Amino acid sequence: MTLVSRPLSPCIQHCQLDPANICQGCGRTLDEITYWGQMTEAEKAPVWERLEAKGYVESRD
């Protein structure tokens, strides 16, 4: 398994939720934003992968 260097959070301080409760700035759901600080790196990994795939953050592989 390769460790990936990422920031602590994908937040870009452009917080605006759409009707589906997805942040238009970082692409996380409201639940992901709420629990981010309590999530393990293993729980965050698929979120990071989704955000990278959708172009919210650059891949750091």
Secondary structure, DSSP 8 states (H G I E B T S, - for coil): -------S----S---B-TTSBBTTT--BHHHHHHGGG--HHHHHHHHHHHHHTTSS----
